[in-house]
Amino acid sequence: MRILNRANFPWFVFVSVASVFALWLYAGNFHAQKLPAGLHPPSWLVQQPSDHRSVGGTPLGLIFGAIAFAVFIFAALLGLRKKLVLWRVGTVQLWMRAHIWLTLLTIPLVILHTGFRFGGPMTTLLIVLYVVVMVSGIYGLVLQHQIPRIMMERLPAESVYEQIPHIRTQLQTAAQKMRDSFKPAQTDKPGGGASAASATKAVTAGSTPMATTSATVSTPTARAKSVVGSSITAESVGKRPATPAANVTPAPTAPAVSLEPKPPETIGTPTARVAEGSAVPAGTEGIAAPEAKPASVVPAPAAKSVNPPTDKQATIAEPKISVAGIADPGSRSATAAKATAPTINPGPTPAKPAATTAVPTDAISEATLIEFLDRQILPYLAARNGNKLRLGNARFSEDTFRFLRLRVTEGYRNRVAEMQAWCDERRMLDLQVKLQHWLHGWLFVHVPISFVLLLLTACHAFVTLFYY
């Protein structure tokens, strides 16, 4: 509760006037010779001389002590008023102001009651307890003025104090989930599941099959395509009449062409560019064309062009399949094919199949983040008191995360920023807990000693009234 406002000004005036009046009465009764002639109190306010050795036993001293004791009882009832919210005997704010200002009024009353002396052991103990209660209360009043201002400056977002343990648990769980996401994926072991398909056997879905030269060059059959290019059929090509020649070795019988689709090839492979009528180089009969991506255009129907072999050829050359629009750019037949071939709009470019296993973008960056999470983040977020760890220092934390950003690639820096946000929030929660402890910790001293003081004061009053 703030004490420096207009609502407390009447209380300040009342306490000041009451303190001056009590001091004037004390001086007029016990030190009248020290007062000026015009400041002597009236006779009805001056007590008769008594035989008491201490001021506390005189009528005026008992009045000062009784008023102070009544204020102690009223101050103790403040806790009960806070619990009884529906008790309509003044507002809680009014009770709090009265609690503060009336207890401040007890300072001059208690001093005047003792006559500026400690007295016996019991009186000395009461004075010590009273000093502890008043100092702790004034300390708490100062904290209630300073702590809210510090919270406004240093805490950008204040959380509900009772929810702080739950928020800490959420931060720790988020960090653990990020740590688990960086675990390396389990690779398929031999016999431990279906293995990935071979790259040489994979065919892109929706691709347009093309004529291939991956079979034996001297095969008597060739792959012909339909006009739309949606299926592959094995079509027998008529053999060219061979001219009998001397010392001609017949070519070996080629294996039958399988109807199973084979990987597409690039049109511009060396095998596909063998000139018409030329001999196939030795040692290249069984060489398969390199695997390549299929062309995005749909070729025209295949045209068979069979030329009779010459006497110099030792083997029967494979009849060349001429695809419209794919012939050698330098030949005249290519120009004629382009002019006569029908134009077919190509279909949409097929999408590449998704990868079967997710490969980490950067294994080094992930290893760095895993190590940092295990050694710094998780222990800090799980600690009961984060101020004892190095990340609890804002300056050290800023330097550490700046260095960590330089050690990872660009794709992982958003993860680093997320980690830093967790640590900053945990640091703010620790600061709020610390300020709350400072704000309310003094009550653990003020309240118990206040009740002890109240009980001992009651005993002191009983002994003074009935045994003195």
C-alpha positions in Angstrom: 0.0 0.0 0.0 1.3 3.4 -1.0 1.5 5.9 1.8 2.4 9.0 -0.1 -0.9 10.0 -1.5 -3.8 12.3 -0.7 -5.9 9.7 1.0 -3.2 9.4 3.8 -2.8 13.1 4.4 -5.6 13.3 7.1 -4.0 10.4 8.9 -0.6 12.1 8.8 -2.2 15.3 10.3 -3.9 13.3 13.0 -0.8 11.3 14.1 1.3 14.5 14.1 -1.2 16.4 16.3 -1.7 13.4 18.6 2.1 13.0 19.1 2.6 16.7 19.9 -0.3 16.7 22.3 1.1 13.6 24.1 4.5 15.2 24.4 3.0 18.4 25.7 1.1 16.5 28.4 4.1 14.6 29.4 6.2 17.7 29.7 3.4 19.6 31.6 3.1 16.8 34.2 6.7 15.7 34.7 8.8 18.6 33.5 6.5 21.7 34.0 9.5 23.9 35.0 11.0 23.5 31.6 7.9 24.8 29.7 7.3 28.5 29.1 4.6 30.1 31.3 2.1 30.3 28.4 2.4 26.6 27.5 1.5 25.0 30.8 -1.4 22.6 30.6 -4.7 23.4 32.5 -5.0 22.1 36.0 -7.5 19.4 35.1 -4.8 17.8 32.8 -2.2 17.8 35.5 -2.1 14.7 37.7 -1.5 14.7 41.4 2.0 13.7 42.6 2.3 10.0 43.2 4.7 7.7 44.9 5.4 5.5 41.8 9.1 5.2 40.9 8.4 5.0 37.1 6.3 7.0 34.8 4.4 3.9 33.6 2.8 3.5 37.0 1.3 7.0 37.1 -2.2 7.7 35.8 -0.8 9.5 32.7 1.7 6.7 32.1 -1.1 4.1 32.3 -3.2 6.1 29.8 -0.3 6.1 27.4 0.3 2.4 27.8 -3.5 1.6 27.5 -3.8 3.5 24.3 -0.7 1.7 22.8 -2.1 -1.7 23.9 -5.5 -1.0 22.3 -3.7 -0.1 19.1 -1.8 -3.4 19.2 -5.1 -5.3 19.5 -6.6 -3.4 16.6 -3.5 -4.0 14.5 -3.8 -7.8 15.2 -7.4 -7.8 13.9 -6.3 -6.7 10.4 -5.5 -10.3 9.5 -9.0 -11.3 10.6 -10.6 -8.5 8.6 -8.8 -9.6 5.4 -10.3 -13.1 5.8 -13.8 -11.9 6.5 -14.4 -10.2 3.2 -18.2 -9.8 3.8 -17.6 -8.2 7.2 -18.9 -4.7 6.5 -16.9 -2.8 9.1 -14.9 -0.5 7.0 -13.1 -1.4 3.8 -9.8 -3.4 3.9 -8.0 -0.3 2.5 -9.3 1.8 5.5 -8.2 -0.8 7.9 -4.8 -0.9 6.3 -4.3 2.8 6.6 -5.5 2.8 10.2 -3.1 -0.1 10.9 -0.1 1.8 9.5 -0.8 5.2 11.0 -2.0 4.1 14.4 1.0 1.8 14.9 3.3 4.8 14.0 1.4 6.7 16.7 2.4 4.1 19.3 6.1 5.0 18.9 5.8 8.3 21.0 3.2 6.7 23.3 5.5 3.8 24.2 8.5 6.0 24.7 6.5 8.4 27.0 5.0 5.4 28.8 8.5 4.1 29.7 9.7 7.5 30.8 12.8 7.1 28.5 14.0 4.2 30.5 14.2 0.4 30.0 13.3 -0.7 33.4 13.4 -4.3 34.5 14.0 -7.5 32.4 10.3 -7.8 31.4 10.1 -4.2 30.3 13.4 -4.5 28.4 12.2 -7.7 26.6 9.0 -5.9 25.6 10.9 -2.9 24.3 13.2 -5.2 22.2 10.2 -7.0 20.7 8.5 -3.8 20.0 11.5 -2.4 18.2 11.7 -5.6 16.0 8.0 -5.3 15.1 8.2 -1.7 14.3 11.4 -1.9 12.2 10.1 -4.9 10.3 6.8 -3.1 9.6 8.5 0.1 8.4 10.8 -2.1 6.2 7.8 -3.8 4.7 6.2 -0.4 4.1 9.2 0.8 2.2 9.3 -2.4 0.1 5.7 -2.0 -0.8 6.6 1.4 -2.3 9.7 0.2 -4.2 9.0 -3.4 -5.3 6.0 -2.5 -7.6 8.1 0.2 -9.3 11.0 -2.4 -9.9 8.5 -4.9 -11.3 7.2 -2.3 -13.7 10.7 -1.6 -14.9 12.3 -5.0 -15.0 9.3 -7.3 -15.7 7.8 -6.7 -19.1 5.0 -9.3 -18.4 4.1 -10.3 -14.9 2.7 -13.7 -14.4 0.3 -14.9 -11.7 2.5 -16.0 -8.8 0.6 -19.2 -8.2 1.0 -20.2 -11.9 4.8 -19.8 -12.0 5.6 -23.5 -11.2 3.2 -24.6 -14.0 4.9 -22.2 -16.4 8.3 -23.6 -15.5 7.1 -27.1 -16.2 5.9 -26.0 -19.6 9.2 -24.5 -20.5 11.0 -27.7 -19.5 8.7 -29.8 -21.5 9.1 -27.7 -24.6 12.9 -28.0 -24.3 12.7 -31.7 -23.9 10.5 -32.0 -27.0 13.0 -30.0 -29.0 15.8 -32.3 -27.7 13.8 -35.4 -28.8 13.2 -34.0 -32.2 17.0 -33.8 -32.8 17.5 -37.6 -32.2 18.9 -39.3 -35.4 16.3 -41.3 -37.4 16.5 -45.1 -37.2 18.0 -46.5 -40.4 16.7 -49.8 -41.9 18.9 -52.7 -40.9 19.3 -55.9 -43.0 16.2 -58.1 -42.4 14.6 -55.4 -40.2 12.0 -54.3 -42.7 11.4 -53.5 -46.3 14.5 -52.0 -47.9 14.3 -49.0 -50.2 13.8 -49.6 -53.9 17.0 -49.6 -56.0 17.6 -46.4 -57.9 18.1 -48.4 -61.1 14.7 -50.0 -60.8 12.7 -46.9 -59.8 10.6 -45.4 -62.5 9.2 -42.0 -62.1 5.4 -42.1 -61.7 3.6 -40.7 -64.7 6.7 -40.4 -66.9 6.4 -40.9 -70.7 8.2 -44.0 -71.8 10.7 -43.6 -74.6 12.5 -46.0 -77.0 15.5 -47.4 -75.4 18.8 -48.8 -76.5 19.6 -50.6 -73.3 19.0 -54.0 -74.9 21.5 -55.7 -77.3 22.1 -53.5 -80.3 21.8 -56.4 -82.8 18.4 -57.6 -81.5 15.9 -58.5 -84.2 13.1 -56.9 -82.2 12.6 -53.2 -81.2 10.3 -51.4 -78.9 7.5 -49.6 -80.7 5.2 -47.1 -79.0 1.6 -46.1 -79.4 0.7 -42.6 -80.5 -0.3 -41.4 -77.1 2.8 -42.9 -75.5 0.9 -44.5 -72.6 2.0 -48.1 -73.0 4.9 -50.0 -74.4 4.4 -53.0 -76.7 6.8 -55.4 -78.2 6.5 -55.2 -81.9 8.4 -57.4 -84.2 10.4 -55.7 -86.9 10.8 -57.4 -90.1 14.2 -58.7 -90.8 16.0 -57.1 -93.7 17.0 -59.5 -96.5 20.6 -60.2 -96.1 22.9 -60.4 -99.1 25.0 -63.6 -99.0 28.6 -62.7 -98.6 31.7 -64.7 -98.1 33.1 -65.3 -94.7 30.1 -63.7 -93.0 29.7 -64.8 -89.4 26.1 -64.9 -88.3 25.2 -62.7 -85.4 24.3 -64.4 -82.1 20.7 -64.7 -81.3 19.6 -61.8 -79.1 17.5 -62.5 -76.0 13.9 -61.9 -76.1 12.8 -58.4 -75.2 10.9 -58.2 -71.9 7.6 -56.4 -71.8 8.5 -55.0 -68.4 9.1 -51.2 -68.5 12.6 -50.2 -68.2 14.1 -46.9 -67.0 13.8 -44.0 -69.4 16.8 -42.7 -71.0 18.1 -39.4 -72.3 17.5 -39.0 -76.0 21.0 -37.7 -76.6 22.9 -40.9 -75.5 25.8 -42.0 -77.6 24.0 -45.3 -78.5 21.0 -43.5 -79.8 23.0 -41.3 -82.0 24.5 -44.1 -84.2 24.3 -42.9 -87.8 22.0 -44.8 -90.1 23.8 -47.7 -91.9 27.0 -47.5 -89.9 28.5 -50.4 -88.1 28.1 -50.7 -84.3 31.5 -50.3 -82.6 33.0 -53.5 -81.3 32.4 -54.2 -77.6 29.4 -52.0 -77.4 26.7 -54.5 -78.2 25.8 -55.2 -74.5 26.3 -51.7 -73.1 23.2 -50.3 -71.6 22.4 -46.6 -72.0 22.9 -44.5 -69.0 19.9 -43.8 -66.9 18.4 -40.3 -67.4 15.3 -38.3 -66.8 12.5 -38.8 -69.3 11.8 -36.1 -71.8 8.9 -33.8 -71.2 7.6 -34.0 -74.7 5.4 -36.8 -76.1 7.0 -38.1 -79.3 5.1 -38.9 -82.5 4.5 -42.5 -83.7 7.7 -44.3 -84.4 8.6 -44.7 -88.1 10.6 -47.7 -89.2 13.3 -47.1 -91.7 15.0 -50.1 -92.9 18.1 -49.8 -95.2 19.6 -52.8 -96.9 23.1 -53.6 -95.5 26.2 -53.4 -97.6 28.7 -56.1 -98.2 31.2 -54.6 -95.8 29.0 -55.1 -92.8 29.8 -58.3 -90.9 26.7 -58.4 -88.8 23.1 -57.6 -89.3 22.6 -54.1 -87.9 19.6 -53.3 -85.8 16.9 -51.5 -87.8 16.8 -47.9 -86.6 13.7 -46.6 -85.1 13.2 -43.0 -86.3 11.1 -40.9 -83.9 9.6 -37.8 -85.4 11.2 -34.7 -84.0 14.2 -36.6 -82.5 16.4 -37.3 -85.5 19.8 -35.9 -85.9 19.6 -32.1 -86.2 22.2 -32.1 -89.0 20.3 -34.4 -91.4 17.7 -33.4 -93.9 15.4 -36.2 -92.6 15.2 -34.4 -89.3 13.9 -31.2 -91.0 11.4 -33.2 -92.9 10.3 -35.1 -89.8 9.8 -31.8 -87.9 7.6 -30.5 -90.7 5.4 -33.6 -91.0 5.2 -34.7 -87.4 1.9 -33.8 -85.6 2.1 -31.4 -82.7 1.0 -33.0 -79.4 0.7 -30.9 -76.3 2.9 -32.4 -73.6 1.3 -33.3 -70.3 2.1 -31.8 -67.0 5.6 -32.4 -65.7 5.4 -35.3 -63.2 6.4 -34.5 -59.7 9.4 -36.2 -58.2 8.5 -39.0 -55.7 9.0 -38.1 -52.0 12.0 -39.4 -50.3 11.6 -42.5 -48.2 13.8 -41.3 -45.3 14.3 -37.8 -44.0 17.9 -36.8 -44.1 19.0 -34.2 -41.5 19.8 -30.8 -43.1 22.9 -30.3 -41.1 24.2 -33.0 -38.7 26.9 -30.8 -37.2 24.4 -28.1 -36.3 22.0 -30.6 -34.7 24.9 -32.2 -32.7 25.8 -28.7 -31.4 22.3 -27.9 -30.4 21.9 -31.3 -28.7 25.0 -30.8 -26.7 23.9 -27.3 -25.7 20.5 -28.5 -24.6 21.9 -31.3 -22.5 24.6 -29.2 -20.8 23.0 -25.8 -20.4 19.3 -25.5 -21.3 17.7 -28.5 -19.7 19.6 -28.2 -16.3 18.8 -24.5 -16.2 15.0 -25.0 -16.9 14.8 -27.9 -14.4 16.7 -26.1 -11.6 14.7 -25.0 -8.6 16.8 -21.8 -8.3 18.0 -20.7 -11.7 20.0 -17.8 -10.3 22.7 -20.1 -9.2 23.4 -21.3 -12.8 25.3 -19.3 -15.5 22.3 -18.8 -17.8 20.7 -17.0 -14.9 23.0 -14.1 -15.6 21.5 -12.0 -18.4 24.8 -10.9 -19.8 26.3 -14.3 -19.9 23.2 -15.7 -21.5 23.3 -13.0 -24.3 26.9 -13.7 -25.1 26.3 -17.5 -25.1 23.4 -17.4 -27.5 25.3 -15.0 -29.8 28.1 -17.4 -30.0 25.7 -20.4 -30.5 24.2 -18.6 -33.5 27.5 -18.5 -35.2 28.1 -22.2 -34.8 24.9 -23.3 -36.5 23.6 -22.8 -40.0 20.9 -20.3 -41.0 18.1 -23.0 -40.9 18.7 -23.6 -37.2 18.9 -20.1 -35.9 15.2 -19.9 -35.3 15.7 -22.8 -32.9 18.4 -20.8 -31.1 16.1 -17.9 -30.8 13.4 -20.1 -29.3 15.8 -21.4 -26.7 16.9 -17.9 -25.8 13.2 -16.9 -25.3 12.8 -19.8 -22.9 15.8 -18.8 -20.9 14.7 -15.1 -20.8 11.2 -16.1 -19.6 12.7 -18.4 -16.9 14.9 -15.5 -15.8 11.9 -13.2 -15.6 10.0 -15.8 -13.5 13.0 -16.2 -11.1 13.1 -12.4 -10.8 9.4 -12.2 -10.0 9.7 -15.0 -7.4 12.7 -13.2 -5.8 10.8 -9.9 -5.7 7.7 -11.6 -4.3 9.9 -13.1 -1.5 11.3 -9.7 -0.7 7.9 -8.2 -0.8 6.3 -10.7 1.6 9.2 -12.3 3.4 9.3 -9.7 6.1 5.9 -10.8 7.2 7.4 -14.1 8.5 9.2 -11.9 11.1 6.6 -9.2 11.6 3.5 -11.3 12.2 4.8 -13.9 14.7 6.7 -11.4 16.8 3.7 -9.1 16.8 1.5 -11.8 18.4 4.3 -12.6 21.0 4.4 -8.8 21.8 0.7 -8.7 22.2 0.6 -11.6 24.6 3.5 -10.3 26.7 2.0 -6.8 26.8 -1.2 -8.2 28.1 0.7 -10.0 30.9 2.6 -6.8 31.6 -0.6 -4.8 31.9 -2.2 -7.4 34.2 0.8 -7.4 36.5 1.0 -3.6 36.6 -2.7 -3.1 37.4 -3.0 -5.8 40.1 0.4 -6.1 41.7 1.8 -2.6 41.7 
